[in-house]
């Protein structure tokens, strides 16, 4: 990695005295139609004044960043399924890799092999220093629906991809693992459950049934919380036993015994759809980025892309009553609306209570919002808003579409305190 060219960017708003003191850290990489073909990317850190405190450029696409308790930064790279821990100055501390992902390349010198087939999306850590990673497995099912948007679709054999949640020691060994196919109903569909995401990622002729994109640890009760995009839900399960505690999301298409784990809405609440990111706020609430794709589950009428909007949303869960309340959101009001159909994130900041929101995949075809990010022009936006929804930081990352320059996207953003 090197630090020469800054990514194309545009600073719209920055009010330093009202912002969280520290640095926001995130990846930038090709998106849209260049998502799988682009060979460049950055990890950047933007300080309180809107300046680039970190600017690391790569000849491949960095995926995610995770700020560690020691102040170092952990990030992932696709070549060899690599994890790197570096100081905020960019000095290499340690590396890990997935042997099966090397594809003829040599492992980085001194790198520790991870004992798993692959990892993807969000990287995270437990308080004890173990990694919290997302893997995947494929299982064959009979009499499985072949389409998620047709109630009369034929049923037949299917190769179904479900995610595996891993706890991995820094030595590379697996401490624990949990299969989502063992936790939820493998026959339950949302829109997107029959998508072909994994076809180009090593599992041909498969269905992307749940698509985990984030997992986080809840130290309050030693549990794990996972965002499942193509199930339109966030789930929580016990770390020790793998027992499902609750399901947060649209109540459509759930059967027993899973429907008994659905959180019941209290007051005015809008469910999240195709969400990304999930975290526990200092108050113990659940925060996520609600991408808002379709805003229904099969076989409801999908919201049109041009009417769609994304939001950051915070839910308060009462586990004893098995209820959920929506306590805060940003992005649904007409003046706030922007649609990011994929990637993206939301993070509550500790001192100010501001929220960092990443619209990571704002996808457009002929200038109009689309769900088809793989064929779109894509740009990204990172904002910081106060608890009252006032924007105190606003930066766009975008190329000139007319020049045919490769479009940009961001997975999510982390925060590095001063």
C-alpha positions in Angstrom: 0.0 0.0 0.0 1.2 3.5 -0.6 -0.1 7.1 0.0 -0.1 9.2 -3.2 -3.4 9.8 -4.9 -6.5 10.7 -2.9 -9.8 9.2 -4.0 -12.1 11.4 -5.9 -14.1 13.2 -3.2 -16.2 16.3 -2.5 -16.6 17.9 0.9 -20.0 19.5 1.3 -20.3 20.2 5.0 -17.9 20.0 8.0 -18.5 21.7 11.3 -15.6 20.5 13.4 -16.8 21.8 16.8 -20.0 19.8 16.6 -18.3 16.6 15.3 -17.0 13.6 17.3 -13.3 14.1 18.0 -11.3 11.5 16.2 -11.0 9.9 12.7 -13.5 8.0 10.6 -11.9 5.1 8.8 -13.3 3.2 5.8 -12.6 1.5 2.5 -13.2 2.9 -0.9 -13.3 0.6 -3.9 -14.8 0.1 -7.4 -18.6 -0.4 -7.2 -21.5 -0.8 -9.6 -20.5 -2.3 -12.9 -16.9 -2.4 -11.8 -17.5 -4.2 -8.6 -15.8 -7.5 -9.6 -13.4 -6.1 -12.2 -11.7 -3.1 -10.6 -8.2 -3.4 -9.4 -7.7 -0.5 -7.0 -9.0 0.9 -3.8 -8.2 2.9 -0.7 -8.5 2.9 3.1 -8.9 6.4 4.3 -9.3 8.2 7.6 -11.0 11.6 7.7 -10.3 13.7 10.7 -12.6 16.1 12.6 -11.6 19.0 10.2 -12.4 17.0 7.1 -8.8 16.3 6.2 -7.2 13.0 5.1 -5.4 11.8 8.2 -5.0 8.4 6.5 -4.8 7.7 2.8 -3.6 4.2 1.8 -3.9 3.2 -1.8 -4.0 -0.4 -3.0 -3.8 -2.3 -6.3 -6.8 -4.4 -5.1 -10.1 -3.8 -3.4 -10.0 -3.6 0.4 -13.2 -4.8 1.9 -13.7 -3.8 5.5 -12.0 -2.1 8.4 -12.2 -2.7 12.1 -10.6 -0.5 14.8 -9.0 -2.6 17.5 -8.9 -1.8 21.2 -5.2 -1.0 21.0 -5.9 1.7 18.4 -4.6 -0.3 15.5 -6.6 -1.0 12.4 -7.6 -4.4 11.1 -8.6 -4.6 7.4 -9.3 -7.3 4.9 -8.1 -7.8 1.3 -9.4 -10.3 -1.3 -6.0 -11.6 -2.5 -5.4 -14.8 -0.4 -8.3 -13.9 1.9 -5.9 -11.7 3.8 -6.3 -9.8 7.1 -3.8 -7.2 8.1 -3.3 -5.4 11.4 -1.5 -2.1 11.0 -0.8 0.9 13.2 -2.6 4.2 12.4 0.7 5.2 10.8 0.4 2.2 8.4 3.1 0.1 9.9 2.4 -3.7 9.6 1.9 -5.5 12.8 0.5 -9.0 11.8 -1.1 -10.7 8.9 -3.4 -13.7 8.5 -4.6 -15.5 5.3 -6.9 -18.3 4.1 -4.8 -21.0 2.4 -7.6 -22.0 0.0 -7.9 -18.5 -1.3 -4.2 -18.1 -2.3 -4.9 -19.6 -5.8 -1.3 -20.2 -6.6 0.0 -17.1 -4.8 2.6 -17.3 -2.0 1.3 -16.5 1.5 2.6 -13.2 2.9 5.9 -13.7 4.8 5.2 -14.6 8.4 1.4 -14.7 7.8 -0.8 -17.0 10.0 -3.1 -19.4 8.2 -6.8 -19.2 9.2 -8.5 -22.6 9.4 -11.6 -21.8 7.3 -12.5 -22.0 3.7 -13.3 -18.3 3.2 -14.5 -15.2 5.0 -16.5 -12.3 3.6 -18.1 -8.9 4.4 -17.7 -7.6 7.9 -14.7 -8.4 10.0 -14.9 -8.0 13.8 -13.3 -9.0 17.1 -14.4 -10.3 20.4 -13.3 -8.5 23.6 -10.9 -11.4 24.2 -9.1 -10.7 20.9 -10.6 -13.6 18.9 -11.9 -12.8 15.5 -15.6 -12.7 14.7 -15.8 -13.6 11.0 -18.4 -14.6 8.4 -18.0 -17.8 6.3 -20.3 -19.7 4.1 -21.4 -23.3 3.3 -23.6 -24.9 0.6 -26.2 -27.6 1.4 -28.5 -29.4 -0.9 -32.3 -29.3 -0.2 -35.2 -31.1 -1.9 -38.5 -29.4 -2.8 -37.0 -25.9 -2.5 -38.7 -23.0 -4.2 -36.9 -22.0 -7.4 -38.0 -18.3 -7.4 -38.6 -15.8 -4.6 -41.0 -13.6 -6.6 -43.5 -16.1 -7.9 -45.9 -18.0 -5.6 -46.5 -20.5 -8.3 -42.9 -21.2 -9.1 -41.9 -24.9 -9.3 -40.1 -26.5 -6.4 -37.1 -28.8 -6.8 -33.6 -29.6 -5.7 -31.5 -26.6 -4.8 -28.0 -25.8 -3.6 -28.6 -23.3 -0.8 -25.8 -21.1 0.6 -26.0 -20.3 4.3 -23.5 -18.4 6.3 -21.3 -19.7 9.1 -20.4 -17.4 12.0 -16.9 -18.1 13.2 -15.0 -17.4 16.4 -11.3 -17.7 15.4 -8.3 -17.4 17.7 -5.4 -15.3 16.6 -3.5 -18.5 16.1 -5.9 -19.3 13.3 -7.8 -22.1 14.9 -11.6 -22.3 15.1 -12.9 -21.8 18.7 -16.6 -22.0 17.8 -18.8 -21.9 14.8 -22.5 -21.5 14.2 -24.4 -22.3 11.0 -27.3 -20.1 10.1 -28.9 -23.0 8.3 -29.2 -24.8 11.6 -30.6 -21.7 13.4 -33.3 -20.5 10.9 -35.9 -22.1 8.6 -33.9 -23.0 5.4 -37.1 -22.9 3.4 -38.1 -19.3 4.4 -37.7 -16.8 1.6 -37.3 -13.0 1.2 -36.8 -11.2 -2.0 -33.2 -11.9 -3.0 -33.1 -15.4 -1.4 -32.8 -16.9 -4.9 -30.1 -14.5 -6.1 -26.9 -15.6 -7.7 -24.4 -13.7 -5.5 -22.3 -16.7 -4.9 -22.0 -17.9 -8.5 -19.1 -15.6 -9.2 -17.6 -16.2 -5.7 -16.9 -19.8 -5.9 -20.2 -21.6 -5.4 -21.9 -22.1 -8.8 -25.5 -23.0 -9.3 -26.4 -21.8 -5.8 -29.0 -19.6 -4.1 -28.0 -16.8 -1.8 -30.5 -17.7 0.9 -29.5 -15.5 3.8 -26.5 -13.3 2.9 -25.0 -12.4 6.3 -23.2 -9.0 6.0 -22.4 -8.2 9.6 -22.0 -9.8 13.0 -21.3 -8.1 16.3 -20.8 -9.3 19.9 -23.2 -8.2 22.7 -21.2 -8.3 25.9 -24.3 -7.6 28.0 -25.4 -11.3 27.8 -22.6 -13.0 25.8 -24.6 -13.2 22.6 -24.0 -12.6 18.9 -26.1 -10.4 16.6 -26.1 -11.0 12.9 -27.6 -9.0 10.0 -29.1 -11.3 7.3 -29.7 -9.3 4.1 -31.8 -11.8 2.1 -33.8 -12.8 5.1 -34.6 -9.1 5.9 -33.9 -9.7 9.6 -31.4 -9.3 12.4 -31.1 -12.2 14.7 -29.5 -12.8 18.1 -28.3 -16.1 19.5 -26.4 -17.3 22.5 -22.7 -17.6 22.0 -22.3 -20.7 24.3 -25.2 -22.7 22.9 -26.1 -21.2 19.6 -29.7 -21.0 20.8 -31.8 -18.4 19.0 -33.0 -15.6 21.3 -34.9 -13.3 18.9 -35.6 -12.3 15.3 -36.0 -8.6 14.4 -37.8 -8.0 11.1 -40.9 -8.3 9.0 -43.2 -11.1 10.4 -44.1 -12.4 6.9 -43.3 -16.0 5.9 -42.2 -17.3 9.3 -43.4 -20.7 10.6 -43.2 -22.3 14.0 -40.9 -22.6 16.0 -39.2 -19.6 14.5 -42.3 -17.3 14.6 -42.3 -17.6 18.4 -38.9 -15.8 18.4 -40.2 -12.7 16.4 -40.0 -9.5 18.3 -43.5 -7.8 18.5 -43.6 -4.1 17.5 -44.7 -1.5 20.0 -45.7 1.9 18.8 -44.9 3.3 15.4 -42.3 1.2 13.8 -41.0 0.6 10.2 -39.2 -2.6 9.7 -35.8 -2.7 8.1 -35.2 -4.4 4.7 -32.0 -5.7 3.1 -30.2 -4.0 6.0 -26.4 -3.8 6.5 -24.3 -3.4 9.6 -25.6 -3.9 13.1 -24.2 -2.8 16.4 -25.2 -2.3 20.0 -25.3 1.3 21.2 -24.1 2.4 24.6 -27.8 2.2 25.8 -28.0 -1.4 24.7 -30.1 -0.7 21.6 -29.7 -2.2 18.1 -28.5 0.2 15.4 -28.4 -0.7 11.7 -28.4 0.7 8.2 -31.8 0.0 6.6 -31.1 -0.2 2.9 -34.8 -0.3 2.2 -34.8 -2.6 -0.9 -38.4 -3.5 -1.8 -39.8 -2.7 1.7 -41.8 -5.9 1.7 -41.3 -9.7 1.7 -42.8 -12.2 -0.7 -45.3 -12.0 -2.1 -46.0 -8.4 -1.3 -45.8 -5.6 -3.9 -42.3 -4.2 -4.1 -41.6 -0.5 -3.7 -40.2 0.9 -6.9 -36.5 1.9 -6.9 -37.3 5.5 -7.7 -39.5 5.7 -4.6 -37.0 3.9 -2.3 -35.0 5.4 0.5 -32.5 4.2 3.1 -32.1 5.1 6.7 -30.2 4.6 9.9 -32.5 3.2 12.5 -32.3 2.3 16.2 -34.4 -0.2 17.9 -34.9 -0.8 21.6 -35.5 -4.5 22.4 -37.2 -5.7 25.6 -36.2 -9.4 25.7 -38.4 -10.3 28.7 -41.5 -9.0 26.9 -40.2 -10.0 23.4 -41.0 -6.6 22.0 -39.2 -3.9 20.0 -39.7 -0.2 19.7 -38.2 2.2 17.1 -36.5 4.9 19.1 -34.6 6.9 16.4 -34.0 7.1 12.7 -32.6 9.3 10.1 -33.3 9.2 6.3 -37.0 8.6 6.0 -38.1 12.3 6.0 -38.6 13.8 2.5 -35.6 16.2 2.9 -33.3 13.4 4.0 -34.1 10.7 1.5 -31.3 9.0 -0.4 -31.3 5.3 -1.6 -28.3 3.1 -1.2 -29.3 -0.3 -2.5 -26.3 -2.2 -1.2 -23.3 -2.0 1.2 -23.6 0.9 3.8 -23.5 1.2 7.5 -24.4 3.1 10.7 -22.4 3.7 13.9 -23.3 5.5 17.1 -20.4 7.8 18.2 -19.5 7.6 21.9 -18.9 11.2 23.1 -21.4 13.4 21.1 -24.1 10.7 20.5 -23.8 11.6 16.8 -24.4 8.9 14.3 -22.0 8.1 11.4 -24.0 7.0 8.4 -22.4 5.5 5.2 -24.5 5.5 2.0 -22.1 3.0 0.5 -23.7 2.1 -2.8 -25.9 4.9 -4.3 -26.6 3.2 -7.6 -28.0 4.9 -10.7 -28.9 3.9 -14.2 -29.5 6.9 -16.5 -29.6 9.1 -13.4 -32.4 7.1 -11.8 -32.2 4.9 -8.6 -31.9 1.2 -9.2 -31.7 -2.1 -7.4 -29.4 -3.4 -10.1 -26.1 -2.3 -8.6 -24.0 -4.7 -10.8 -24.9 -2.7 -13.9 -25.1 0.8 -12.4 -23.0 3.9 -11.9 -22.3 4.0 -8.2 -21.2 6.7 -5.8 -21.0 6.9 -2.0 -21.6 9.4 0.8 -20.5 9.5 4.4 -22.4 11.8 6.8 -22.4 12.5 10.5 -25.6 13.6 12.0 -26.5 14.8 15.5 -29.2 13.1 17.6 -31.6 15.7 16.2 -30.7 14.9 12.6 -28.6 17.9 11.8 -25.7 17.2 9.4 -22.3 18.2 10.7 -20.2 16.3 8.2 -21.0 15.4 4.6 -18.6 14.0 2.1 -19.2 12.3 -1.3 -16.9 9.9 -3.1 -17.7 9.9 -6.8 -16.1 9.8 -10.3 -17.4 11.6 -13.4 -19.9 9.2 -14.9 -19.6 10.9 -18.3 -15.9 10.1 -18.4 -16.6 6.4 -18.0 -14.3 6.3 -15.0 -14.9 3.4 -12.7 -17.6 4.1 -10.1 -16.9 4.0 -6.4 -18.5 2.4 -3.4 -17.8 2.1 0.4 -18.7 -0.9 2.5 -19.1 0.8 5.9 -17.2 3.1 8.3 -15.5 2.7 11.6 -14.4 5.3 14.2 -10.9 5.8 15.6 -10.9 8.0 18.7 -8.2 10.6 19.3 
